[in-house]
Amino acid sequence: MTYYIIADENETDPFAAIKKSKEMMDGNKWKLACLSARFIGWMLLCILTFGIGYFWLGPYMNISYAKFYDDLKEADDQKKLDYLLL
């Protein structure tokens, strides 16, 4: 998620983005692995089309990972807000 953090927060340095990514992914690695596994069948179908299917699969995968980042960010922000309210 480091690339998304850097794109979202222009002021952050790469090492801080990596640290934040590790914190965000704590407990969510299995969810990302399951999300990635869902694309295996699509990749096999793209191979059968001699790579033409990747024109659709590539953006679909990127949007899915970006939405995953948005969900993680929202959960992280909610967690920080809950901590401040206590």
N, C-alpha and C positions, 0 to 999 in steps of 0.2 A: 504494500500500500504506500510505499515511500514515494513513488512517482506522483500519486494522487495528492499526497500531503504537500509536496513541493509545488505542484500546480495550484493547489488551493491556498497555500500560504506562501506568497512570494518572498517574504522576508526571512524565512527560516533557512538555516544552513543544512547541508546534507546529513550531518551526523545527528542533529536534533530531529530531523525527519525520520531517520532510521530508528532512533530511540522511541519516538512517538508511534511509529509503525509497529514495533515490537510490543508496546503497551496495548495498542488497539487490537492486535491479533491474539493477545493472550486469551485463551479459551475459545477462539474462533477459527483456529486452524483447520479443524475438522469440517466446519461449514464451508470453508474455501475449497478444501479438497473435494467435498461432495459437489460443489458447484462446478469445479473443473472436470470432474468425472462425467458430468452430464453432457459434456461436449464430445466425448470419445466417439459415440455413434455418429454424430454429425460429421466429425473429422473423417471417419471411414467412408461415409457417403460422398464427402468432397473428393476423396481420393478416387472413387469410382467415376466421378465426373471430370477426371484429369485436372483437378485443381480449380475448376471454374466455380464450384460452390463456395470456395474461400472468399469470393467477392462479397458474399452475403454472411458467411459465418464469422469472418474477422470482425466486422463492425458489431455483430450481435454479441460476440464474446466480450469485446471491449465495453460495450454498454452494460452488459451484465456485471462485469467487474467494477465498473464505475458506480453502479447502483449498490453493489455490495459495500463499497467504500462509503457511500452516503449513509447507508444503514448503520455501519459501524460508527461513523462520526456522530450520527444522531444519538445512538445509544451511549457513546462516550460523553457527549454533552449532557445528556440526561443524568448520567451517573455523577458528573461533577456538580450539577445543579442540586441533586439530592443530597450530596455531601455538604454543600454550602448551607442548605436549609436545616440540616441537623444541628 
